[in-house]
Amino acid sequence: MAKRVGVEVSIAIAEAVKLAKAEVIPAYPITPQTHIVEHLSEVVANGELDAEFIPVESEHAAMSACCGSSAAGARTFTSSSSQGLSLMSEVLYIPPAMRLPIVNVVANRAMSAPISIWNDHQDIMVQRDIGWIQTFAENGQEAVDLTLHAFRVAEDRRVSLPIIVNIDGFTLSHVIEPIELPDQEDVDAYIPPFKPKYKLDPRKPITMGPVGIPEVYTEAKMLQDQVIKNSKKVILKAWKEFAEQFGREYNPVETYRTEDAEIMLVTMGSISETAMTAVDKMRDAGKSVGLVRIRLWRPFPGPEFRKAAGKAKVLAVIDRTLPPGALCGPVGAELRSLFYKIPGSPKIFSFVAGLGGRDVTVARFEEIVEKATGYAKKRPKELYEVIGVREK
Amino acid sequence: MQSNGLSEIKHLLRTHRLPHIWCPGCGNGIITQAFLRAVRRLDLDPDKICIVSGIGCSSRVVEYLDFDTVHTAHGRAIPFATGIKIARPELNVVVLAGDGDIAAIGGNHFIHGARRNIDITVIIFNNSNYGMTGGQYSPLTLFGEKATTAPYGMVEQPFDMCELARGAGATFVARSTTWHAKKLVDLIVQGVEHRGFSSIEVITGCHVNYGKRNCRETAVKMLQWQKEHSVPIERFHSMTEEERKKYFPVGIIHSETRPEYTEEYAKITRIKRDDR
C-alpha cells in the first residue's frame, strides 16, 4: 500500500519521475528547480533508476538533448524555470511539431530584470503558445499526480505531444507536504512502456522536422492545432483512470463553493488554496462568493469552464503576470474571448497579483471581491488592475 | 606602495549595500579586493569603468561596486560587455563572472570574444561548481571530485580555461588563486592595461558547497589546497610531464600583440566615412 509521507515537493516530483521510469534526463540547474534534478541525478547515480542523466551546459542544450532522446524513442524528462525556460524557447516549439512526448516540470518564477528568483507565472506565459499541453498544480500531491498523468497522456499515440506541468516556485517546490507516493506496480499499470509510432531507427530511416515550404506550412500548423485540441479527450480519460487506479480525482476545471455564487474568483496554481480559505471566510460573512480553478491551461477547456462558471454574475480573474502594453493578463483575455457576446454571460474583471514572490493573502482576495462587486455596478476605467501595490 | 588597509578602496564600494551575501570564508571578497586595488594602482577614472556580470554568487559583485555596472542574464556577460565596448571604446570594460557563466552556459561567447580580441578584461571566479544553486558540478569541476550532481565523483574532464583562452585567440591569459592575493593584483593590473582580450582565471574557494564534499570543508583548507597545487608558470615549464599532472601553473600563461577589434572596426568606419 502506498504510504503518505512528509516530503519536499521537489523530491516527491523526482520520485514520481523515478516511478514513471524516465530513461533520459537532460537538465541544467536553475533556482527553484534544482532539488528536482539533484535528486534525480542521485537516484540515477545510486542505480535506483536505469536512466541517463545528462548535466548539459545550458537549458538550450537541455531541450535539444530532450528532442534527440525522445526522437530516438526514450522516455524523456527535464525540468526548468524562468530564464532557463526562456533559454529553451527556441527549441520548445520543435517537440510538439515533431510529436515528441517530453515531460517538463516548470517551477514557475519571475523573469529578469530586475532579477527575481521568486514565484509568479511570467515564465510560462511567455511560452503560452509553444504548442505544449500545459497543466497547473495546486499542491504537492497534485504536482506528483500531474507528473505521472503527463507521462501517460504525452506518450499516448493519439496525443504524442510534450507536456509542461507547472508548479509554483518555492511555494510548492520548496515546501514539505504530506504526499502519497504510489506503489511501483500501480504506476506500471497506469503508464505502459513507451512505444512511439515513429522514432529514429537506422533500420527504418525517417526524417523529422524538415523544411515546410509555404505550400504545406499552414496545413502542418493546423494539424498540430487539431492534435492538441483532440488531446483533451485523452487527458480527461487519463484523469478518470487515474482516479480508478489511485483514488484521486482531477478535472480540467475545478470549482469550490460555486453553487449559487454570484461572484467567482478565477485562479491557477497554488494561490487557489489561499483563495479557498478566503472564500470560506467571505461565505461565513454572508457573501455569495465561490472559486473556479483552472488546472488544464492548454488545450484550454472552454466548454468545461463555461459549465463551471457560466452562471456567475461576476468573474474576478487573477493573473500572475503583467504583460506590459497588453489589454489585460493572459487568463483574463482568454476568458473574455470565451464569453464574448454570449447572452447572460458573467461580467469579467481582470486583476494582476502576486508578482515576483509577493504573497497573495486572504485579505487580497477579499479586496479583489470587493473591487469586483463595485465594478459590477460601475464599470472601471481600466481593463485590469494590479492588486497589492505598495503605497510607499 | 599599496597599503593593506581598506581605506584606499573603500570609496569604490557601495558601503550602504554591505554586508554582502557571500558566505563567511568565500574567496569572492579576495578577488573583489584585488580588483579594486588594481583600479587604484592604475589610477583609473571610476567614471570610465564599466563592470558587467552574469548570474551567480560572484556576479552579485556588481551590486557592491560604485561604478557603472550591469547585472545581466546567466552566461551573457561577455556579449553585453562587447556591446558596451564597441559603443564606448574609451571605457575600461571588465567582466566579473563565475565558471558557470563563462565556461558553461556562456562558453560560446568566451571563445568568440577571445577570437575577436576585443579589449575587455574577463576575470573568471572559478570556484569549480555552481555555488548559488547549491553545488552542482560545472565544466571546471575537477575529474573525480564530488558535487550534488556527481555524488560519486565527476566523470567528465574539466576545461583548462587558460589553454582554451589561448587556443581561441586571447592575447593576454593569466591564472591566479585567492591564496596569491597580492600577485593577483599585479595580474589584474597587467590584464586591464593589455590592449586586447584579457582572460584572468582566479581559482577560488567555495568550502560551503564544493569543499565540504571534497575534504576541504573550511576556507583555510581551500586556500591551503590552492597553495599546494599551484606553481609559478616558470617552474611549471621546467617540470617533467609526470610532475605537471599534480600542479596547475599560475602567472602570465600567454601574452602577445594582435590587432584589437574595436580599433580595427574604427578603421573601417573611418575608411567608409572618407569615401563619402
Interface residues (C-beta under 8 A of the other chain):
Chain A: Y28 P29 I30 T31 T34 H35 V37 E38 S41 E42 A45 N46 F53 P55 E57 S58 E59 Q83 G84 L87 S112 A113 I115
Chain B: I55 H71 A73 H74 G75 A104 I105 G107 Y130 M132 T133 G134 Q136 Y137 P139 T148 T149 A150 P151 Y152
